[in-house]
Structures are given as structure tokens and as C-alpha cells.
Amino acid sequence: MAKKRSTPDLATKNGLEIKPLEKSRPKSRPDSRKVLHAEFKQFKAQHMVPFMLSYKPAALYTGKSYWYIYYYYRNPLTDKYERFKEYFDINRIHDRKQRRIYGQEAVKFINQKLIMGFNPFKAIAQLQDGGTIINKLDLLYTELTAYANDGTKSYYSTQVNRFKEFLKHYELEDITIGSISTLHAENFKKWMQDKKLAKKTINVNLSYISKFWSQAIKMNLVAADPFEAVERIKKDVRYEDDQPEDVYEPITFEELKCIVNAVKQCETPNFLTALMCIYYAWIRPKEVRKLQLKDIDLTSQFIRMRKGNTKSDKGAYVQIVKPLLDLLGSVDLNQYKPSDYLFSENYVPGPKPMHRLKMSRLWLKIVKKGLKIDKNMYALKHTGNIEYLLQNKGNVDLKWMQMQNRHSSTAMTEKYIRQLGAYFIDIEKVKFREL
């Protein structure tokens, strides 16, 4: 039987005495580490994560001929990291050991600046003329609307605010007006297209921002207008998931009954409530997904259409008719927060709105492919208007239709009714002599 090796209290290795590891640790240490790690996790989430997403920390490059300090920072327009190099006269130090110490201190300096929020793109822009594009846009707005009426001022404000929203989205508020290129102008157009704005809205916005740059040229702020070369959208261009408003093809009553029955049997029957908001309240599909619980007043029976969430960017109210009131009342809205969206995951209230393509994809699956009914979801709005005209012949309230459709005038409502294809009066009151 082999002898069992004894473990001495002190072992020797290469002439050095080594103490064995302690088998147990103080009981207080795990608890203190747990607290420290929890606090650091919170600190990192609040202070470090936003910056870590924006940049990659600095490091020292030690080449054969020259050294430098480099780091990466995310370009706000392309969302790609770009490399920046700093030398800080490091190559003037001939002693490599001293150069490394100097370089490591420089790396520490840059990383501290990055943690504190240093943004090289903003720094470059501010050095160019000392002013941001937002300040210049405000100055140009003042010049362009100096003698304008309130209506014109409001229109100019709407156009420039949309461009400011684009700048904010790409974190470009601090660049200079001279930094805006044709690439930025093209990206502004694409950004509006991605938001599914109407063709006319996009073209008008590009033209008005071009007016800002024309004024900037007069004031010697820029040398050229980058928006002038941007091609406007042609009439025949359609978005993939658009519900075109110029197609007034309604859904027949028999088709509508088939659609309602099919939706009730699908995996998300609450989809029906979203569709009925279009049919009964004449709310556009894009507007339905933006509704929040604080917009719904079941007691007073109205839905608030908030400014910025509508096609015209104007606020309005629509009434909730009885069938829609019953549908909305079947959902216990009181158990959710007022800020929750009416339709989130699975078409129930939640903190995030449903994906912008979710409704159109489900409509495609159930109606177009499942029922073979080749009608657009937007047609529910036209169908609802026709149903009102048919069921209220001789008692049609044109002002109410204008309010519900959120038309700017009754003339627009009358034009809309004509485009629906009929006036829908009581035919029994129409008299002709027999031949």
C-alpha cells in the first residue's frame, strides 16, 4: 500500500516559503461583495453603458516607426464606428520605456474624457463656426417669418420642426449648418419615407427646408443648397405596406361579415377591436397603433387624436359610437397605466406600441390570403362612411362627418362623399314621370 503524502504547514518552492491557501473565508466578505457588485451594476447602467455604446476605449499603438493613441466613436449618421488617432507629440520621446509610460498616461486621459461625454463629432462641428445647426435654423426661421402672418409662421414651424426631429434622431443637433451635405438631405428624405409620410408631405417639406438654405446663402452662412438636388417623389411611387387614400373601393357588407368571423377565430381576436376603430371611428391604421389609454374617454364617449400622431399633425377629437363603445368597454382598461398603448403585444394594452407592419401583415394573412378578399385595410374607413350614409339617409349630418373624418372643411367632406361613388339619398323621394 502506497504511503500517504503528508502536507507540511510550509512548503518550499524555488527556495521560497509558500503558505497553503486558507480553507475558509471570513463570513462577512461574500455579503460585502454582493452589495458592492449590486451598486456597481446600477452605476454602470446609469453612467457607463450609454458611453460604452457610443465609443470603443482608447488604446496605444506601438509601431516600428511611430506610435499613436487611437479610439473609435460611433458616427451618429451612419451608426458605424470611425477611428480617431491622436499623437500628443509621443514620437518625440526617443526612450521607448519613457514613451510607453507617456502613451499610457495619454490613453488614460482620453478614456477619462470619453467617460465624461467627449464627442469628437460635436467637437469638430463646434470648432468650425462656434454655432450649432439648431441655432442657425432658429435664426433663419426668424428671418423668413419676420413679416408673415400667424398661419404662415405655423406652417414654417411645422416644416422646420420635422427637420429638427430628423437631426435629433441621428444626434446631429450640434453639427454646423455648413456640415449638411447632399447625403444628409437624401437621408432626410429617406427618413420621412420610412415614417410613411404622404408623398405630398415629403415633397413640400423638402421644398420648405430648401427655402431655409436659400436664405442661409443670402446671409453667407452656407455656399450651396444640398436639398435642391434631392429628387422629389413621383405620383406613381407607392410604399410596400401603404393603404392608399386615393383608392375608394369599399368592402361589401357580406365581405365584412366574413372578415369579422375570421378575425374572431384567429390567434389574436383582439385584432377585431383595432379594425373596428377604423370602421366605426374612421381612424387611419397608422393612427390606431399610436392610441394610448389616456386618449380614450369611455364616459364622455370620445377619442382624443393627439397632435403629432395624425396625418395632418393636428390634434382632434372623434366620438365613440355605440358598437365601438361596447368593444372598448369589454377590455378592463383600469388595470393598465394611462400611458400604455391601446394595442401592444397581441393587441392588448402595453407600454410599447405594436410594430408598424403588424396590422398589415395580419390583414394580409387573414383577409387577402385566407379569405381571398383583395381589399385594403384602409377600405374599412370608406366602408364605415358608406354605412353611415346608407343607414342615415335623409338625416345625414355633414358637419358630424367632417368632424369624424377630421376634414378641414365641409367642402372637403362633400368631395370625399362624391369619391365614395354615390350620394346615398332616399331613392323613394326621387320622382320621375313614367314614359
N, C-alpha and C positions, 0 to 999 in steps of 0.2 A: 504493500500500500504506500502510495507516494506521500511524502511529508508535506504537511500544510505549511505554506509560507507565512511567516509572521510579518506583520506590518508594524514597523517601528514608528515611534512618535515623530521622529525626524528622519527624513530620507535625504540622501546626498545625491546630487546630480551635477557633474562637472565641477565638483568642489564646492557647490553652493548648498546650503541647507534649505530644504523646502518643507513647509508645514502642510499637513494634509488639510483638504477642504473641510469646513465645518458641515456637519450633517444637518443642522437646523439653523434657520434664520430667525432673527427677532420677530415676534408676532406682530409688532406694530408696522413693520415695513410694507407688507402687502397692502394694508389699508391705506397707508400714506401714498403709495404708488397709484392706487386706484383713484384717489381723489385728484392727484396731480395729472394723471392721464385724462380724466374727465374734463378738467379745466383746460388742458391743452387742446383737446378736441374742440371745445367751444371757442377757444381763442383762434384756432386755425380756421374754423368756419367763418368767423366774423372778420378776421384781418388778413389771413394768408391766402385763402382759396381764390378770391377774386383776382388777386395779383398773379398767383401761380398760373391761372388760366390765361392771363394776358402776356406773360413772358416766360422765357426759359433762363434760369440764373446764369450769371456771368462766369466765365472760366478763363484760364490763362493758356494761350497757345505758345509753345516753345519750339520755334523752327530753327533751322540751321543758320539762316542769315538774319532773321529778325523775329522778334516776339511781339505779341499784342494781346489785348483783353477783348473777348468777344461775348456777345449775348444775343438772344433772339427776342423779338417783340412782335405780337400779332398785329398785322395790318388791319385796321377797322373796316376797310372796304372789301378786301379780298378774303378776309378771315384766315390768311396764311401767315406763317411766321417769316419775318425777314431778319437777316443777320446784320448786326451793327458791330463795328470794330473801333476800339479806342487804343491809342498808343501811349499817351501820357509821357512822352519822351523816354520810354523804358529802354530803348535801344542805345541810348547814350551812356548807359551804365555798362562798362566792359566786364566787370567781375560778375560771372554768371550766378554765383551764390547770392551776391547782393541784389542782382537783377531779379532773382526769383522772389526774394523777400519783398522787394519793391512791388513786383507784379501781384503777389498775393494780397498785399495791402490795397492795391488798386481794385482787385476783384471784390474785396470786402466792401470798399467804398461804393462801387457800382451796385452791388446787391442791396446795400442799405438804401440807396436812392430808389431802386426799383420797388422795394418793400414799402417805402414811404409814398409811392404813387407816381414816380417819374415816368412820363410817357414820351419817348423820343419823337413820335409823330406830332404831338402837340407842341413840343419844344421847338421843332423845326419851323412849324407854322407861325408861332409867336415871334420868332426872330425875323420873319420876312417883312412884316409891316406893323407888328405890335398890336394888331386888331384881329378879332375873330370874324368869321363869316356871319355869325348871328348879329353882331353889332352893325355890320355893313348892310345886312338885309333890312334891319330896322331903320337905318339912315335912308336907304333907298325907298322904303315904304313911305317915309315922311315926305320925301321929295316928290314922289309920284302922286300922292294924295293930298298935296298941300291945298289945292283949290277944289277938291272933289266933294260931292255930297256924301251923306251917310251911307247910301246904298252902294256907291262905288267903293268907298273905303272898306265896307264889309266884304265886298267881293274880292278886292285885292288881298285883304287879310286872310280870307279862306284859302286863296291860292298859295300865298307865301307860307302859311302855317302848315300846309301839306308838305311843302318842300322842307320845312324845318323838321317835320316828323321823320322824313327820309334821312336827314342829316343825323338826327338823334338815334335812329335805328342802327346806323352804321358808325356811330360815335365820331361824327365829323364836325361837331359843333365848334371845335376850337381851331379848325384849319382856316386859312385866309381865303378871301374871295378869289384871289388870283390863282389859288391852287385848284379851283374847279376846272376840270378838263372835259373834253367830249366824252370820255369814258364815264365820268360821274353823271353827265347828262343822260347817256344811254342807260345807265344803271337806275336812274330816277324813273325813266320811262318803264323799264322792266319791273321795278318795284311797284309801280301803280298797276301794271298788268297783273302782277301776282296777287294784288289786293282785289282783283276783279272789278276795278272801276270801269265805268262805261267808256266806250271809245271817245265819245264827245268830251267827257270829263278829262280824259288823259290829254287829248289834243289841246283843249282850252288851257289846261294847267301848264303845259309846255310853252304855249304862246305867251302866257302872262309872266312866267319866270324869265322868258326871253326879253320881255319889256324891262324887267329889273336889270338885266345885263346891259341893255341898250342905254339905260340911264347911268349905269356904272361906267360905261365907255365915255359918256359925256363928262362925267366927273373925274375922269382919268384914274379910276380905280382898277380897271382891267383893260386889256388890249383888244380882246375879242369876245364874241358871244358863243359859248360852246353849245347852247341849246338851239341855235339857228340851224345847225346841220343835222339835228335829230329828225329822222323821217317820221312823219305823222302816220297814225294807224288808218288804214283804208276801211271803207264801209263793209267790205266782204270778209274782213278778218273776224273770226269767232273764237272764243275761248273754248277749251275742250269740254268743260262742265257747265257752260253758260245756260241760263234759262232766258232766251231772248225775249225781250218785251215787245218786239215788233211782230211777233207771230201770235195772232189772236185765234188760236184753234182751241176751242173749249173741249172739255171731256163730257161725253153724254151721260145722262143720269144712269143708264144701265151699266156703262163702264165704271162709273163712280161707285155703284153698289158692289161690283166685282172687286174693285180696289180695296174698299173698306173691309170686306170679308176676308180678303187675302192678307191684309195687314194685321187684322185681329188674330190670325192664325200663325203669324211669323214669330221668330225668336225674340223680337223686341216689339210687342204690341203697343207700347207707349209711343211708337213712331206715329201712330194714328193721331195723337194729340198735336204733334208738330205739324202734320199735314193739315189738320183742321184749323190751325192758326192761319194758314194760308187761305183756306177755303172760306172760313167764316169771318175772319178779321181782315183779310186782304193784305196780310203782312208778307213781304217778299221772303223767299227761302233764306237768303243771306242775312236777313234781319232776324229771322226766327232764332238762329243759333246764338245771337247776341243778347237775347232777352234774359233778364235777371229777375229773381223773385221780388225784389223791391220795385220792379216795374209793373207788377200785377196787383191790381186792387179789386178783389172779388166783391167787396161790399159796395163800392161805387160803380162796379162793372166797367172798368176801363183798363187799358194797357198803355203805359207811357212809352213812347218811342223816343229814346234819348238822343240828343244831338251828337253827331259823330257816328252813330250806329245805323243811320238811314242813308238811302241813296242820295238824297239832297243835302245831307249833313245838317238837317234842321230837326229840331225837336217837335213832337206832335203827340196827340192822344187819339186812340181808337176805342170804340165801345166794344164790350164783350156781349154778343148776342146769346140768347138762352142756351142753344145746343152746345156752344163752346164753353159757357159758364159751367154746365154740368160736367163736361170733360175735365176742366181745370179743377173743379171742386172735388173730383174723385181722388185727387192727389193731396195728401196731407202736407200742405206747404209749410205749416207751422213748425214742423220738426227740422226744417233746414234754416240756414242762415239767409238773411235778406240779400247778401252779396252773392249767394250761389246762383249759378246759371240754371234756367228752367230746364234746359236739355243738356245733360252732360253724358257720361257713360251710360249706355243702354237707355238713353232718353229719359233718365230720371235726374232730378236736381243734383248739382255737384259744384265744386269750386272752379272747375275748368270747363270752358265751352266745348261742345263736340267738335271734332275735326271738320274743317270746311267742306270736305268732299264726302263725308259720311252719309248725309241725306241723299245726295245724288246717286251714290253707289248703291244704296239700299233700294231706291226707287228703280234704278236700272235692273236690279236683281228681281224684284217682286213684280213690277208693273211691265217693263218693256220686255224682259226675257221670260218671266214667269207667266204673265197673262197675255203676252203678245199685243199689248196696247201701246202703240207708238206715239205716246203723247208726253210732253214735258211736264215736270212737276210744277213749273210756273203757271201752267194752264189752269191749276186749281184756283188761282186768283181770278182769272177771267170767268171760270165756271161759277164761282161764288157770286160774281157781279151779275151774271146772266140769271142765276137762280133768284136773286133779289128782284130783278126786273120782271121775271115771269110770275113770281108769287105776289107781287105788289102792283099789278097792272092797274092803272088808273089812280094809284096812290103813291107813286114814286117820288121820293124826296131827293131832289137833285143836290141840295146843299149837304144832306147827310152822306150821299155817295161821294161828294167832293171831300168831306172830312175823313171818311173811312179810307179812301184811296190816297189821301194826302196830296190832292192836286192843288196847284196854286190858284186855280180859278174854276168857275163853273163851265167856262168855255172849254177848258181842257177836259173836264168831265164829259161834256157833250161830244167832244171829238172822240174820246175813248169809247163811249157808247156806240157811236157810229162805226168805229173799227171793230166792235164786237159783232157787227153784221146785221143788227136789227134794232128797231126802236121799242119793240115789245109793248105795244098798246093793246087795249082790249078790242079784239077784232070784231066783236059783236056790235060795237058802236060805229063801225065804218059802214057807210051806206053807199050803195051803187044802185042805179036803175037797171032792171033786168031788160035784156035785149030780146 
